Amino acid sequence: MRHTPIALALVAGLAAAAPARADEESLRQELAALRAEVGALKAEVEQLRGTRANDAAASVASAPVATSTAMPAPAATVAATPATTQDSTRLWGYGELNYSRPTGNGADAQADVRRAVIGFSHAFSEDTHVYGELEWEHAIVSADDSGESEVEQLYVEHQVNPAMAVRAGLTLIPLGFINERHEPTNYYGVERNFVETAIIPSTWREGGLSLLGSTDAGLSWNVGITTGFDLTKWDAAADEGRASPLASIHQELQLAKAHDPSVYAALNWQGIPGFSAGGGLFTGKIGQGDDTFLAKDARLTLGEAHVRWQPGPFDFAALYARGRISDTEALNLRFVGNPTPVPKSLWGGYVQGAWRAWQSGDSSLAPFLRYEMFNTAAAYAPMPLGLGVPAADTERVWTLGLNYYLTPQVVFKADYQHFNIEDLVLGYGNRFDLGVGYQF
């Protein structure tokens, strides 16, 4: 900004209004006062510039605070954040504490610091950022405890143009509603739903290269080539593969085997206010190039479709996911006698409705009802008569609960879950849950 015209105008006005000066000393005093006023104007201009820069930096976060009551639709924007000033660094985070009390015999009530997460971002320029998230689960991490410490995201993003960006690093796979937006303020219920944990292994991340973009018509897309799963990790004697097959062989970019890359693609449309629909597909070989492995050509393919409609105070959503693992016959023959062979197919789906029944200022109350069906071992590859394991029964879960938002960033939750088939080993059993979550 040029300040010389301002100074000249002030001088001219002063000269016109004031009487002739008697001596040079008086004129010097007037000029000194004028310089002080101009200096004050400069300071105000710089302060305004700094305020605008700070406002832009404050909007940076890869996990933005939800503005709706829960479970926002997949993002239609290209980048994870808006443009920001150079050398700006931001911190954010979220966490949740849960309490569960089974209604039947054989299981005890349990309280847990479910997770605590600290995220960070840094803007190298308006177009280039780095994002990361560090997570701790179950309060304590040691060799003798159940806690975990992990890097949940770590990637560099560059905005190629206003409609397209590229990411490189450890990123979340854009399938389903909550894998990318999994903060407790973004979904209904104390725990994440079973379909998006047992079938889609949220929080699911892979290392690789992604290209994402959006159009003016409300269509957003995301494609990438990444690491994949490692079937050589399968433990047929354990229950982990029965609870969530893909979570049991997820590598999480921890010295990940990368012989066989995977690819994915996802589309979402938000062309009508309050309505969104989309889906995604992920596929790749999971034998990881081990020629001695009996399922070296095994391939995983997982797809999902979802829709959400938010008319006024109501929020309706539905999701369906199905996965298939091929070429497992020889491997399952080796697993004969074990309770958990590798499934050929797995699937799940749910419908959910919520109602913002009350709102006052930033606070709101949203009761909800969800019905889920899922099967983590819906079928196995054919086996010789008498040697195979029967397919699992389909689990059905009703969840009735409410989310009370003290503010959009703090939520208290309560729900009751009823299971068609109770299996305490897998954690399926009728129960009351309480929780509190936050996001900043």
SVG drawing of the C-alpha trace seen along z (x, -y; Angstrom):
<svg xmlns="http://www.w3.org/2000/svg" viewBox="-38 -35 50 121">
<polyline fill="none" stroke="black" stroke-width="0.4" points="0.0,0.0 1.3,-3.6 1.0,-6.0 2.4,-9.2 -1.0,-10.3 -2.6,-10.0 0.2,-12.1 -0.1,-14.8 -3.9,-15.0 -3.5,-15.4 -0.9,-18.1 -3.1,-19.9 -6.1,-19.8 -4.0,-21.0 -2.6,-23.9 -6.0,-25.0 -7.5,-25.0 -4.7,-26.4 -3.6,-30.0 -0.1,-31.0 2.6,-29.8 4.6,-32.4 7.9,-30.4 9.6,-27.4 9.5,-25.5 5.7,-25.5 5.7,-24.0 8.1,-21.3 5.8,-20.3 2.8,-20.1 4.8,-17.8 5.9,-15.6 2.2,-15.1 1.3,-14.3 4.1,-11.7 2.7,-10.1 -0.8,-9.9 0.5,-8.4 2.5,-5.8 -0.7,-4.9 -2.5,-4.4 0.3,-2.1 0.1,0.0 -3.7,0.4 -3.3,1.5 -0.7,4.1 -2.9,5.3 -5.8,5.9 -3.6,7.9 -2.4,10.0 -5.9,10.7 -7.0,11.9 -3.9,14.2 -4.7,15.6 -8.3,16.2 -7.2,18.1 -4.7,20.2 -7.3,21.0 -9.5,22.7 -6.8,25.3 -7.5,28.8 -7.8,32.2 -10.5,33.2 -12.8,30.2 -15.5,29.7 -18.9,31.0 -21.5,28.5 -24.4,31.0 -25.6,33.2 -23.6,36.2 -22.0,38.4 -21.4,35.8 -21.5,36.9 -18.2,37.5 -16.4,34.3 -17.1,32.8 -14.1,30.4 -10.8,31.2 -8.3,30.4 -8.5,31.4 -8.2,27.7 -8.6,24.3 -5.6,22.2 -3.6,20.8 -0.7,18.5 2.9,19.6 4.7,21.3 1.4,21.7 1.3,24.7 -1.9,26.0 -2.8,28.6 -6.2,30.3 -7.4,33.4 -10.3,35.6 -11.0,38.3 -13.6,40.4 -14.2,42.2 -16.7,45.0 -18.6,47.2 -20.3,50.5 -22.6,52.6 -23.8,56.0 -27.3,57.0 -26.6,60.8 -24.4,63.0 -20.8,63.8 -19.5,60.3 -18.5,57.4 -19.1,53.7 -16.1,51.9 -14.9,48.3 -12.2,47.2 -10.3,44.3 -11.2,45.5 -8.8,43.2 -7.0,39.9 -5.7,38.3 -3.5,35.3 -3.3,34.0 -1.1,31.5 -0.7,29.7 1.9,27.3 1.5,25.1 4.7,24.8 2.8,22.6 -0.8,21.9 -0.8,25.1 1.4,27.5 0.7,28.9 1.6,31.8 -0.9,33.6 -0.5,36.1 -2.4,37.8 -1.0,39.6 -3.4,41.9 -3.3,43.6 -5.9,46.3 -6.9,47.7 -5.0,45.2 -1.7,47.1 0.8,48.4 3.3,51.0 4.3,54.6 1.9,55.8 -1.1,53.6 -3.8,53.6 -3.1,50.0 -1.8,49.0 0.2,46.1 0.1,45.5 0.4,43.0 -3.0,42.8 -2.3,40.4 0.9,38.8 0.8,37.4 1.8,34.4 -0.9,32.8 -0.4,30.4 -3.2,28.5 -2.5,28.9 -5.3,26.5 -8.6,25.4 -10.3,28.6 -7.6,31.2 -5.1,32.2 -2.5,35.0 -1.6,36.7 1.4,38.9 1.9,40.9 -0.3,42.7 -3.9,41.8 -7.4,43.0 -9.2,45.1 -12.3,43.2 -14.9,46.0 -18.0,45.6 -19.2,42.8 -16.8,42.9 -13.5,44.2 -12.4,40.6 -14.6,38.8 -14.4,40.9 -14.3,38.3 -17.0,39.1 -19.0,35.9 -19.4,37.3 -21.4,40.5 -24.4,41.7 -23.8,44.1 -21.1,44.7 -19.2,47.1 -18.7,47.0 -21.2,49.2 -20.4,52.9 -20.6,52.7 -17.9,50.0 -15.7,51.9 -16.2,55.6 -16.6,55.4 -14.9,52.0 -12.1,52.0 -12.3,48.4 -10.0,46.7 -8.4,48.2 -5.3,46.5 -2.8,47.4 0.4,45.9 0.5,44.7 -0.4,42.0 -3.8,40.5 -5.4,38.1 -8.7,36.3 -10.9,33.6 -14.4,32.2 -16.7,30.5 -19.1,27.6 -21.9,30.2 -21.3,31.5 -19.4,34.6 -16.2,35.5 -13.8,38.3 -10.7,40.0 -8.5,42.6 -5.2,44.1 -2.6,46.8 -1.6,48.0 -0.3,50.8 -2.7,53.6 -3.5,56.5 -1.2,59.4 -2.9,62.7 0.2,64.5 -0.7,62.9 -3.9,64.9 -4.2,66.9 -6.7,69.7 -6.6,70.5 -7.6,67.0 -10.9,65.2 -9.6,62.0 -10.3,63.1 -13.9,63.9 -14.5,60.5 -13.1,58.6 -11.3,60.5 -9.7,57.4 -8.6,55.8 -6.8,59.1 -4.5,58.8 -4.3,55.0 -0.6,53.8 -1.1,50.2 2.2,49.3 4.2,51.0 7.1,52.5 4.4,53.3 4.9,55.9 4.5,54.1 5.1,56.6 1.5,56.4 0.0,52.9 -3.7,52.3 -5.9,49.7 -9.1,47.9 -11.6,45.5 -14.5,43.6 -17.2,41.3 -19.6,39.1 -22.4,36.7 -23.8,33.8 -25.6,31.9 -28.8,31.5 -28.7,29.7 -29.1,32.2 -28.6,35.2 -25.5,37.3 -24.9,40.6 -21.7,42.5 -19.6,45.6 -16.1,47.0 -14.1,50.1 -10.8,51.4 -8.9,54.4 -5.5,56.0 -3.6,59.2 -2.9,60.1 -0.4,63.0 2.4,60.4 4.5,62.3 5.4,65.2 5.8,68.2 5.8,70.6 2.5,69.3 -0.5,71.6 -2.7,68.6 -0.1,66.5 -2.6,65.5 -5.4,64.6 -7.1,61.3 -9.3,59.1 -12.1,57.0 -14.2,54.8 -16.9,52.5 -19.6,50.3 -22.5,47.9 -24.1,45.4 -26.8,42.7 -27.8,40.0 -30.7,37.6 -31.1,34.7 -34.5,33.0 -34.8,30.4 -34.2,31.8 -34.1,35.4 -31.1,37.5 -31.5,40.8 -28.6,42.9 -28.0,46.4 -24.8,48.3 -24.1,51.7 -20.6,53.3 -19.5,56.6 -16.0,58.2 -14.6,61.3 -11.3,63.1 -10.3,65.5 -8.0,68.6 -8.1,69.7 -8.9,73.4 -5.4,74.8 -4.7,72.5 -7.9,73.6 -6.9,77.2 -3.9,76.5 -6.1,74.9 -8.4,78.0 -9.1,78.5 -8.9,74.8 -12.0,72.7 -11.2,69.7 -10.4,70.5 -10.2,67.6 -13.7,66.7 -14.6,66.4 -17.2,63.6 -18.2,61.1 -20.9,58.5 -22.9,56.1 -25.4,53.2 -27.4,50.9 -30.2,48.3 -30.3,45.5 -32.6,42.6 -32.0,39.7 -34.1,36.6 -32.8,33.4 -35.6,33.2 -34.4,30.2 -32.0,27.3 -31.1,24.3 -28.1,22.2 -25.2,24.5 -26.8,27.4 -29.0,30.0 -30.4,33.5 -30.7,36.2 -32.3,39.6 -31.6,42.2 -32.3,45.8 -30.0,48.1 -30.6,51.6 -27.5,53.6 -27.0,56.9 -23.5,58.3 -21.7,61.6 -17.9,61.8 -17.9,65.4 -20.9,65.6 -19.2,68.4 -16.0,70.4 -14.3,71.9 -15.4,75.5 -13.7,78.1 -13.8,81.9 -16.9,83.4 -16.5,83.3 -13.4,81.1 -15.0,77.6 -16.4,75.2 -20.0,74.1 -20.7,70.5 -21.4,68.2 -24.9,67.0 -25.8,63.4 -25.7,61.1 -28.5,58.6 -28.2,55.6 -30.7,53.0 -29.2,49.8 -31.4,47.2 -29.8,44.2 -29.3,40.5 -26.5,37.9 -26.6,34.8 -24.4,32.1 -23.4,29.6 -21.7,27.8 -21.0,29.0 -17.5,30.0 -18.6,31.9 -21.0,34.8 -22.5,37.0 -23.9,40.4 -26.1,43.2 -27.5,46.2 -28.8,49.8 -27.8,52.5 -29.7,55.8 -28.0,58.7 -29.7,61.5 -26.8,63.8 -24.9,63.2 -21.2,64.1 -19.2,62.8 -16.0,64.0 -16.5,61.6 -18.0,58.9 -21.5,59.4 -24.0,59.1 -26.9,57.0 -25.6,54.0 -26.0,50.4 -23.4,47.9 -22.4,44.4 -19.8,42.2 -18.4,38.7 -16.4,37.4 -14.8,34.1 -13.2,32.6 -11.1,29.4"/>
</svg>
